[in-house]
Amino acid sequence: MKVTERELDTYRPKGLEGSQWEELKFCNLPWHQLKVALTKDILPKEVVKQYTDIALKAKDKNIVVLLGSVGVGKTIMGIRYMVRCLYEGMSPPLYLSHIDLKVIMDGRLGIELDYHDTLRAYQTRLKHPYAIDKENYVALEDVCSHYGVVMIDDFSRPHYEIISDLIEKAYQTNCKLILTSNDTPEDLRKGLPERVRSRLREHGVIKRIYGKDLRGGEDE
């Protein structure tokens, strides 16, 4: 479902500064999911209700972990929370999917910081790290020191080490870290070190999302 920039601009939330809106549009997240996240009246009531509960519990926390099966709305809730963070002055934003994580960890892509874009003061660009001077690249584990809100979408067990590093860095900075996964709370207990789990208990909210697959359809 392709969404054009012009169409997306019609969904710009009221009160979101122009520069913040530009940063959100170009922080690497899928535009069609941003459109859905911003359109409250088309979201199922159970998604809105669960999101409201998460936002209230995360008010004084800087790490939000959303767990649940495929298609229950974790990404949409995470993006809505990103927007909330922008309203609270936490910017710039960064969105990375599990595919982004894989190619960055494999060394095939890098996160380039661009401070000189005339339209977008702080635009995220994923490029091959050897395509240009590597001076402007930031290591994956250090993104919490460069971004106000970071969302890692659909992480899994192969990513636990880097997720642990990000939780540690979010604990040390003012960055808001949003994590989504199909894994269970038991998986996290087994896969994350006790030190990291302690950080989560103090500064994080772990929420299990329930519901049916919102994408619909059936296997043939």
PyRosetta script that sets phi, psi and omega in degrees:
from pyrosetta import init, pose_from_sequence

init()
pose = pose_from_sequence("MKVTERELDTYRPKGLEGSQWEELKFCNLPWHQLKVALTKDILPKEVVKQYTDIALKAKDKNIVVLLGSVGVGKTIMGIRYMVRCLYEGMSPPLYLSHIDLKVIMDGRLGIELDYHDTLRAYQTRLKHPYAIDKENYVALEDVCSHYGVVMIDDFSRPHYEIISDLIEKAYQTNCKLILTSNDTPEDLRKGLPERVRSRLREHGVIKRIYGKDLRGGEDE")
pose.set_psi(1, 98.0)
pose.set_omega(1, -175.2)
pose.set_phi(2, -79.6)
pose.set_psi(2, 134.8)
pose.set_omega(2, 176.7)
pose.set_phi(3, -120.6)
pose.set_psi(3, 125.5)
pose.set_omega(3, -179.5)
pose.set_phi(4, -82.4)
pose.set_psi(4, 161.6)
pose.set_omega(4, 178.9)
pose.set_phi(5, -63.3)
pose.set_psi(5, -39.2)
pose.set_omega(5, 179.5)
pose.set_phi(6, -62.4)
pose.set_psi(6, -43.6)
pose.set_omega(6, 178.5)
pose.set_phi(7, -64.2)
pose.set_psi(7, -43.0)
pose.set_omega(7, -178.8)
pose.set_phi(8, -62.1)
pose.set_psi(8, -36.0)
pose.set_omega(8, -178.8)
pose.set_phi(9, -61.5)
pose.set_psi(9, -24.8)
pose.set_omega(9, 178.7)
pose.set_phi(10, -72.0)
pose.set_psi(10, -13.7)
pose.set_omega(10, -179.8)
pose.set_phi(11, -101.3)
pose.set_psi(11, 8.6)
pose.set_omega(11, -179.6)
pose.set_phi(12, -57.1)
pose.set_psi(12, 124.8)
pose.set_omega(12, -178.7)
pose.set_phi(13, -66.1)
pose.set_psi(13, 142.9)
pose.set_omega(13, 178.1)
pose.set_phi(14, -64.4)
pose.set_psi(14, 139.3)
pose.set_omega(14, 176.0)
pose.set_phi(15, 86.9)
pose.set_psi(15, -5.6)
pose.set_omega(15, 178.5)
pose.set_phi(16, -87.1)
pose.set_psi(16, 120.1)
pose.set_omega(16, -176.1)
pose.set_phi(17, -57.2)
pose.set_psi(17, 151.8)
pose.set_omega(17, -178.4)
pose.set_phi(18, -56.5)
pose.set_psi(18, -44.5)
pose.set_omega(18, -179.2)
pose.set_phi(19, -66.7)
pose.set_psi(19, -36.6)
pose.set_omega(19, 178.4)
pose.set_phi(20, -66.4)
pose.set_psi(20, -38.8)
pose.set_omega(20, 178.6)
pose.set_phi(21, -64.8)
pose.set_psi(21, -42.0)
pose.set_omega(21, 178.0)
pose.set_phi(22, -62.5)
pose.set_psi(22, -42.3)
pose.set_omega(22, 179.0)
pose.set_phi(23, -62.0)
pose.set_psi(23, -40.7)
pose.set_omega(23, -179.6)
pose.set_phi(24, -66.6)
pose.set_psi(24, -42.8)
pose.set_omega(24, -179.2)
pose.set_phi(25, -61.7)
pose.set_psi(25, -34.4)
pose.set_omega(25, -171.8)
pose.set_phi(26, -114.0)
pose.set_psi(26, 29.5)
pose.set_omega(26, 179.6)
pose.set_phi(27, -94.6)
pose.set_psi(27, 11.5)
pose.set_omega(27, 172.5)
pose.set_phi(28, 96.1)
pose.set_psi(28, -0.7)
pose.set_omega(28, -179.5)
pose.set_phi(29, -83.6)
pose.set_psi(29, 155.5)
pose.set_omega(29, -178.8)
pose.set_phi(30, -67.8)
pose.set_psi(30, 126.8)
pose.set_omega(30, -176.7)
pose.set_phi(31, -62.8)
pose.set_psi(31, -35.0)
pose.set_omega(31, -178.0)
pose.set_phi(32, -66.5)
pose.set_psi(32, -32.4)
pose.set_omega(32, 177.7)
pose.set_phi(33, -76.2)
pose.set_psi(33, -33.6)
pose.set_omega(33, 174.5)
pose.set_phi(34, -62.4)
pose.set_psi(34, -42.3)
pose.set_omega(34, 178.9)
pose.set_phi(35, -58.5)
pose.set_psi(35, -47.8)
pose.set_omega(35, -180.0)
pose.set_phi(36, -63.4)
pose.set_psi(36, -42.3)
pose.set_omega(36, -178.3)
pose.set_phi(37, -62.2)
pose.set_psi(37, -30.7)
pose.set_omega(37, -177.8)
pose.set_phi(38, -87.3)
pose.set_psi(38, -8.9)
pose.set_omega(38, -175.1)
pose.set_phi(39, -105.5)
pose.set_psi(39, 82.5)
pose.set_omega(39, -172.4)
pose.set_phi(40, -60.2)
pose.set_psi(40, -34.9)
pose.set_omega(40, -174.1)
pose.set_phi(41, -72.0)
pose.set_psi(41, -12.2)
pose.set_omega(41, 178.1)
pose.set_phi(42, -102.6)
pose.set_psi(42, -2.6)
pose.set_omega(42, 178.7)
pose.set_phi(43, -83.0)
pose.set_psi(43, 139.2)
pose.set_omega(43, 176.0)
pose.set_phi(44, -57.2)
pose.set_psi(44, 146.0)
pose.set_omega(44, -176.4)
pose.set_phi(45, -59.0)
pose.set_psi(45, -35.4)
pose.set_omega(45, -177.8)
pose.set_phi(46, -67.0)
pose.set_psi(46, -31.4)
pose.set_omega(46, 177.6)
pose.set_phi(47, -69.0)
pose.set_psi(47, -46.0)
pose.set_omega(47, 179.9)
pose.set_phi(48, -62.0)
pose.set_psi(48, -41.5)
pose.set_omega(48, -179.0)
pose.set_phi(49, -63.9)
pose.set_psi(49, -46.4)
pose.set_omega(49, -179.7)
pose.set_phi(50, -65.5)
pose.set_psi(50, -38.7)
pose.set_omega(50, 178.9)
pose.set_phi(51, -63.3)
pose.set_psi(51, -43.8)
pose.set_omega(51, -180.0)
pose.set_phi(52, -58.8)
pose.set_psi(52, -41.5)
pose.set_omega(52, 178.4)
pose.set_phi(53, -63.2)
pose.set_psi(53, -41.7)
pose.set_omega(53, 178.9)
pose.set_phi(54, -63.4)
pose.set_psi(54, -47.2)
pose.set_omega(54, -177.5)
pose.set_phi(55, -60.4)
pose.set_psi(55, -38.3)
pose.set_omega(55, 179.0)
pose.set_phi(56, -67.4)
pose.set_psi(56, -44.5)
pose.set_omega(56, -178.4)
pose.set_phi(57, -69.8)
pose.set_psi(57, -26.6)
pose.set_omega(57, -176.6)
pose.set_phi(58, -91.3)
pose.set_psi(58, 5.3)
pose.set_omega(58, -174.1)
pose.set_phi(59, -52.5)
pose.set_psi(59, -45.5)
pose.set_omega(59, -177.4)
pose.set_phi(60, -109.3)
pose.set_psi(60, 21.2)
pose.set_omega(60, 179.3)
pose.set_phi(61, -113.0)
pose.set_psi(61, 159.1)
pose.set_omega(61, 177.2)
pose.set_phi(62, -118.6)
pose.set_psi(62, 6.6)
pose.set_omega(62, 176.0)
pose.set_phi(63, -132.7)
pose.set_psi(63, 127.5)
pose.set_omega(63, 179.1)
pose.set_phi(64, -123.9)
pose.set_psi(64, 123.2)
pose.set_omega(64, 179.9)
pose.set_phi(65, -116.6)
pose.set_psi(65, 120.2)
pose.set_omega(65, -179.6)
pose.set_phi(66, -111.0)
pose.set_psi(66, 118.3)
pose.set_omega(66, -178.5)
pose.set_phi(67, -115.2)
pose.set_psi(67, 148.6)
pose.set_omega(67, 178.0)
pose.set_phi(68, 163.4)
pose.set_psi(68, 169.4)
pose.set_omega(68, -178.0)
pose.set_phi(69, -73.7)
pose.set_psi(69, 176.6)
pose.set_omega(69, -175.1)
pose.set_phi(70, -64.8)
pose.set_psi(70, 134.6)
pose.set_omega(70, 169.9)
pose.set_phi(71, 81.2)
pose.set_psi(71, 12.0)
pose.set_omega(71, -176.7)
pose.set_phi(72, -88.6)
pose.set_psi(72, -2.4)
pose.set_omega(72, 175.3)
pose.set_phi(73, 107.4)
pose.set_psi(73, 16.1)
pose.set_omega(73, -177.6)
pose.set_phi(74, -62.2)
pose.set_psi(74, -45.8)
pose.set_omega(74, -178.6)
pose.set_phi(75, -63.3)
pose.set_psi(75, -43.7)
pose.set_omega(75, 179.6)
pose.set_phi(76, -60.4)
pose.set_psi(76, -44.8)
pose.set_omega(76, 178.5)
pose.set_phi(77, -63.5)
pose.set_psi(77, -40.2)
pose.set_omega(77, 179.3)
pose.set_phi(78, -63.0)
pose.set_psi(78, -42.6)
pose.set_omega(78, 179.3)
pose.set_phi(79, -66.5)
pose.set_psi(79, -40.8)
pose.set_omega(79, 176.4)
pose.set_phi(80, -59.3)
pose.set_psi(80, -37.7)
pose.set_omega(80, 179.8)
pose.set_phi(81, -71.4)
pose.set_psi(81, -33.7)
pose.set_omega(81, 173.7)
pose.set_phi(82, -56.9)
pose.set_psi(82, -45.8)
pose.set_omega(82, 180.0)
pose.set_phi(83, -61.4)
pose.set_psi(83, -42.6)
pose.set_omega(83, 177.8)
pose.set_phi(84, -58.8)
pose.set_psi(84, -41.9)
pose.set_omega(84, 179.8)
pose.set_phi(85, -63.5)
pose.set_psi(85, -37.0)
pose.set_omega(85, 178.1)
pose.set_phi(86, -64.0)
pose.set_psi(86, -40.8)
pose.set_omega(86, 177.0)
pose.set_phi(87, -60.2)
pose.set_psi(87, -31.6)
pose.set_omega(87, -179.2)
pose.set_phi(88, -87.0)
pose.set_psi(88, 7.6)
pose.set_omega(88, 174.2)
pose.set_phi(89, 88.5)
pose.set_psi(89, 12.3)
pose.set_omega(89, -179.8)
pose.set_phi(90, -94.8)
pose.set_psi(90, 104.5)
pose.set_omega(90, 180.0)
pose.set_phi(91, -151.8)
pose.set_psi(91, 163.5)
pose.set_omega(91, 3.8)
pose.set_phi(92, -81.7)
pose.set_psi(92, 163.9)
pose.set_omega(92, 178.8)
pose.set_phi(93, -94.0)
pose.set_psi(93, 157.0)
pose.set_omega(93, 174.8)
pose.set_phi(94, -142.3)
pose.set_psi(94, 130.0)
pose.set_omega(94, 176.6)
pose.set_phi(95, -119.0)
pose.set_psi(95, 129.9)
pose.set_omega(95, 175.4)
pose.set_phi(96, -131.9)
pose.set_psi(96, 129.4)
pose.set_omega(96, 176.4)
pose.set_phi(97, -87.8)
pose.set_psi(97, 174.1)
pose.set_omega(97, 177.9)
pose.set_phi(98, -64.9)
pose.set_psi(98, -28.1)
pose.set_omega(98, 177.4)
pose.set_phi(99, -70.0)
pose.set_psi(99, -42.8)
pose.set_omega(99, 176.0)
pose.set_phi(100, -58.7)
pose.set_psi(100, -43.8)
pose.set_omega(100, -179.9)
pose.set_phi(101, -57.9)
pose.set_psi(101, -44.3)
pose.set_omega(101, -176.7)
pose.set_phi(102, -62.7)
pose.set_psi(102, -48.7)
pose.set_omega(102, -175.5)
pose.set_phi(103, -72.0)
pose.set_psi(103, -30.2)
pose.set_omega(103, 176.4)
pose.set_phi(104, -70.2)
pose.set_psi(104, -44.0)
pose.set_omega(104, 179.7)
pose.set_phi(105, -66.3)
pose.set_psi(105, -29.0)
pose.set_omega(105, 177.3)
pose.set_phi(106, -79.4)
pose.set_psi(106, -7.8)
pose.set_omega(106, 179.9)
pose.set_phi(107, 82.9)
pose.set_psi(107, 12.3)
pose.set_omega(107, -178.1)
pose.set_phi(108, -91.1)
pose.set_psi(108, -17.4)
pose.set_omega(108, 175.6)
pose.set_phi(109, -136.5)
pose.set_psi(109, 159.2)
pose.set_omega(109, 175.8)
pose.set_phi(110, -138.5)
pose.set_psi(110, 160.2)
pose.set_omega(110, 178.4)
pose.set_phi(111, -95.2)
pose.set_psi(111, 111.9)
pose.set_omega(111, -178.3)
pose.set_phi(112, -99.4)
pose.set_psi(112, 131.4)
pose.set_omega(112, 176.0)
pose.set_phi(113, -92.7)
pose.set_psi(113, 129.2)
pose.set_omega(113, 178.8)
pose.set_phi(114, -120.3)
pose.set_psi(114, 108.6)
pose.set_omega(114, -178.4)
pose.set_phi(115, -95.1)
pose.set_psi(115, -0.1)
pose.set_omega(115, -168.4)
pose.set_phi(116, -116.3)
pose.set_psi(116, 9.5)
pose.set_omega(116, -179.4)
pose.set_phi(117, -71.6)
pose.set_psi(117, 125.6)
pose.set_omega(117, -175.3)
pose.set_phi(118, -70.4)
pose.set_psi(118, -30.4)
pose.set_omega(118, 179.6)
pose.set_phi(119, -85.2)
pose.set_psi(119, -45.6)
pose.set_omega(119, -175.5)
pose.set_phi(120, -117.9)
pose.set_psi(120, 109.0)
pose.set_omega(120, -170.9)
pose.set_phi(121, -59.6)
pose.set_psi(121, -23.1)
pose.set_omega(121, -173.1)
pose.set_phi(122, -151.7)
pose.set_psi(122, 77.9)
pose.set_omega(122, -174.1)
pose.set_phi(123, -96.1)
pose.set_psi(123, 137.4)
pose.set_omega(123, 177.3)
pose.set_phi(124, -87.3)
pose.set_psi(124, 134.9)
pose.set_omega(124, 177.3)
pose.set_phi(125, -133.5)
pose.set_psi(125, 130.4)
pose.set_omega(125, 174.9)
pose.set_phi(126, -101.1)
pose.set_psi(126, 114.6)
pose.set_omega(126, -179.1)
pose.set_phi(127, -137.0)
pose.set_psi(127, 164.3)
pose.set_omega(127, 174.2)
pose.set_phi(128, -63.1)
pose.set_psi(128, 126.2)
pose.set_omega(128, -173.6)
pose.set_phi(129, -63.2)
pose.set_psi(129, -15.1)
pose.set_omega(129, 179.9)
pose.set_phi(130, -102.4)
pose.set_psi(130, 4.3)
pose.set_omega(130, -178.0)
pose.set_phi(131, -74.4)
pose.set_psi(131, -31.3)
pose.set_omega(131, 179.4)
pose.set_phi(132, -139.4)
pose.set_psi(132, -177.2)
pose.set_omega(132, 178.3)
pose.set_phi(133, -56.0)
pose.set_psi(133, 127.3)
pose.set_omega(133, -176.6)
pose.set_phi(134, -77.3)
pose.set_psi(134, 0.4)
pose.set_omega(134, -175.8)
pose.set_phi(135, -59.8)
pose.set_psi(135, -31.4)
pose.set_omega(135, -176.3)
pose.set_phi(136, -91.7)
pose.set_psi(136, 9.4)
pose.set_omega(136, -178.6)
pose.set_phi(137, -91.6)
pose.set_psi(137, 146.5)
pose.set_omega(137, 178.0)
pose.set_phi(138, -115.7)
pose.set_psi(138, 139.1)
pose.set_omega(138, 178.2)
pose.set_phi(139, -68.0)
pose.set_psi(139, 146.9)
pose.set_omega(139, -177.0)
pose.set_phi(140, -55.7)
pose.set_psi(140, -41.4)
pose.set_omega(140, -177.3)
pose.set_phi(141, -72.4)
pose.set_psi(141, -9.4)
pose.set_omega(141, -178.2)
pose.set_phi(142, -105.0)
pose.set_psi(142, 5.8)
pose.set_omega(142, -175.6)
pose.set_phi(143, -62.3)
pose.set_psi(143, -28.5)
pose.set_omega(143, -179.2)
pose.set_phi(144, -67.2)
pose.set_psi(144, -17.1)
pose.set_omega(144, 177.5)
pose.set_phi(145, -87.2)
pose.set_psi(145, -13.4)
pose.set_omega(145, -176.2)
pose.set_phi(146, -111.7)
pose.set_psi(146, -19.8)
pose.set_omega(146, -175.7)
pose.set_phi(147, -120.2)
pose.set_psi(147, 148.4)
pose.set_omega(147, 179.4)
pose.set_phi(148, -79.6)
pose.set_psi(148, -32.2)
pose.set_omega(148, 177.8)
pose.set_phi(149, -143.0)
pose.set_psi(149, 128.1)
pose.set_omega(149, -177.0)
pose.set_phi(150, -123.8)
pose.set_psi(150, 129.7)
pose.set_omega(150, 175.8)
pose.set_phi(151, -117.4)
pose.set_psi(151, 123.9)
pose.set_omega(151, 174.7)
pose.set_phi(152, -109.6)
pose.set_psi(152, 112.0)
pose.set_omega(152, -170.5)
pose.set_phi(153, -99.8)
pose.set_psi(153, 122.8)
pose.set_omega(153, 171.7)
pose.set_phi(154, 71.1)
pose.set_psi(154, 42.6)
pose.set_omega(154, 175.2)
pose.set_phi(155, -71.3)
pose.set_psi(155, 160.2)
pose.set_omega(155, 179.9)
pose.set_phi(156, -144.0)
pose.set_psi(156, -171.9)
pose.set_omega(156, -172.7)
pose.set_phi(157, -56.0)
pose.set_psi(157, -37.8)
pose.set_omega(157, 178.3)
pose.set_phi(158, -62.3)
pose.set_psi(158, -15.3)
pose.set_omega(158, -176.7)
pose.set_phi(159, -101.5)
pose.set_psi(159, 3.5)
pose.set_omega(159, -171.8)
pose.set_phi(160, -59.1)
pose.set_psi(160, -35.5)
pose.set_omega(160, -178.1)
pose.set_phi(161, -65.4)
pose.set_psi(161, -47.4)
pose.set_omega(161, -179.7)
pose.set_phi(162, -69.7)
pose.set_psi(162, -34.2)
pose.set_omega(162, 176.9)
pose.set_phi(163, -63.1)
pose.set_psi(163, -39.8)
pose.set_omega(163, 177.0)
pose.set_phi(164, -60.8)
pose.set_psi(164, -43.3)
pose.set_omega(164, 179.4)
pose.set_phi(165, -63.1)
pose.set_psi(165, -41.2)
pose.set_omega(165, -179.1)
pose.set_phi(166, -66.4)
pose.set_psi(166, -39.6)
pose.set_omega(166, 177.7)
pose.set_phi(167, -62.5)
pose.set_psi(167, -42.4)
pose.set_omega(167, 178.1)
pose.set_phi(168, -60.7)
pose.set_psi(168, -45.4)
pose.set_omega(168, -178.3)
pose.set_phi(169, -68.0)
pose.set_psi(169, -39.2)
pose.set_omega(169, 177.6)
pose.set_phi(170, -64.2)
pose.set_psi(170, -33.7)
pose.set_omega(170, 177.7)
pose.set_phi(171, -64.3)
pose.set_psi(171, -32.9)
pose.set_omega(171, -176.1)
pose.set_phi(172, -89.3)
pose.set_psi(172, -14.7)
pose.set_omega(172, -177.0)
pose.set_phi(173, -120.1)
pose.set_psi(173, -175.7)
pose.set_omega(173, 177.0)
pose.set_phi(174, -96.3)
pose.set_psi(174, 11.9)
pose.set_omega(174, -179.2)
pose.set_phi(175, -68.0)
pose.set_psi(175, 140.4)
pose.set_omega(175, 170.8)
pose.set_phi(176, -91.2)
pose.set_psi(176, 124.4)
pose.set_omega(176, -178.6)
pose.set_phi(177, -113.3)
pose.set_psi(177, 122.6)
pose.set_omega(177, -180.0)
pose.set_phi(178, -114.6)
pose.set_psi(178, 124.1)
pose.set_omega(178, -177.3)
pose.set_phi(179, -123.8)
pose.set_psi(179, 135.0)
pose.set_omega(179, 173.2)
pose.set_phi(180, -125.4)
pose.set_psi(180, 149.1)
pose.set_omega(180, -178.3)
pose.set_phi(181, -160.3)
pose.set_psi(181, 152.8)
pose.set_omega(181, 171.7)
pose.set_phi(182, -84.2)
pose.set_psi(182, -5.2)
pose.set_omega(182, -179.8)
pose.set_phi(183, -70.3)
pose.set_psi(183, 166.9)
pose.set_omega(183, -178.3)
pose.set_phi(184, -101.2)
pose.set_psi(184, 164.0)
pose.set_omega(184, 174.3)
pose.set_phi(185, -56.1)
pose.set_psi(185, -34.4)
pose.set_omega(185, 178.0)
pose.set_phi(186, -65.0)
pose.set_psi(186, -39.0)
pose.set_omega(186, 176.1)
pose.set_phi(187, -58.9)
pose.set_psi(187, -43.2)
pose.set_omega(187, 179.3)
pose.set_phi(188, -64.2)
pose.set_psi(188, -41.2)
pose.set_omega(188, 179.9)
pose.set_phi(189, -61.6)
pose.set_psi(189, -37.4)
pose.set_omega(189, -179.6)
pose.set_phi(190, -79.4)
pose.set_psi(190, -32.0)
pose.set_omega(190, -171.1)
pose.set_phi(191, -94.9)
pose.set_psi(191, -23.2)
pose.set_omega(191, -178.0)
pose.set_phi(192, -101.6)
pose.set_psi(192, 139.8)
pose.set_omega(192, 178.3)
pose.set_phi(193, -60.8)
pose.set_psi(193, 153.6)
pose.set_omega(193, -179.3)
pose.set_phi(194, -57.8)
pose.set_psi(194, -36.8)
pose.set_omega(194, 179.7)
pose.set_phi(195, -59.5)
pose.set_psi(195, -42.3)
pose.set_omega(195, -178.8)
pose.set_phi(196, -70.9)
pose.set_psi(196, -40.9)
pose.set_omega(196, 178.6)
pose.set_phi(197, -62.9)
pose.set_psi(197, -35.3)
pose.set_omega(197, 177.2)
pose.set_phi(198, -63.8)
pose.set_psi(198, -41.7)
pose.set_omega(198, 176.7)
pose.set_phi(199, -59.7)
pose.set_psi(199, -42.8)
pose.set_omega(199, -179.4)
pose.set_phi(200, -63.4)
pose.set_psi(200, -41.3)
pose.set_omega(200, -179.4)
pose.set_phi(201, -63.7)
pose.set_psi(201, -34.9)
pose.set_omega(201, -177.6)
pose.set_phi(202, -82.5)
pose.set_psi(202, -44.4)
pose.set_omega(202, -171.4)
pose.set_phi(203, -116.8)
pose.set_psi(203, 9.1)
pose.set_omega(203, -176.2)
pose.set_phi(204, -129.8)
pose.set_psi(204, 167.7)
pose.set_omega(204, 174.2)
pose.set_phi(205, -125.1)
pose.set_psi(205, 124.4)
pose.set_omega(205, 175.8)
pose.set_phi(206, -110.0)
pose.set_psi(206, 120.1)
pose.set_omega(206, -174.9)
pose.set_phi(207, -125.5)
pose.set_psi(207, 125.8)
pose.set_omega(207, 174.7)
pose.set_phi(208, -87.9)
pose.set_psi(208, 122.1)
pose.set_omega(208, -178.2)
pose.set_phi(209, -94.5)
pose.set_psi(209, 128.9)
pose.set_omega(209, -179.1)
pose.set_phi(210, -112.9)
pose.set_psi(210, 155.5)
pose.set_omega(210, 176.6)
pose.set_phi(211, 144.0)
pose.set_psi(211, 178.9)
pose.set_omega(211, 179.6)
pose.set_phi(212, -89.3)
pose.set_psi(212, 168.4)
pose.set_omega(212, 178.5)
pose.set_phi(213, -69.9)
pose.set_psi(213, 111.9)
pose.set_omega(213, -175.5)
pose.set_phi(214, -73.1)
pose.set_psi(214, -14.0)
pose.set_omega(214, -179.8)
pose.set_phi(215, -74.1)
pose.set_psi(215, -18.0)
pose.set_omega(215, 175.7)
pose.set_phi(216, 70.1)
pose.set_psi(216, -169.7)
pose.set_omega(216, -179.1)
pose.set_phi(217, 78.5)
pose.set_psi(217, 167.2)
pose.set_omega(217, 179.3)
pose.set_phi(218, -136.4)
pose.set_psi(218, 150.9)
pose.set_omega(218, 175.2)
pose.set_phi(219, -67.8)
pose.set_psi(219, 141.8)
pose.set_omega(219, 178.6)
pose.set_phi(220, -82.3)
pose.dump_pdb("model.pdb")
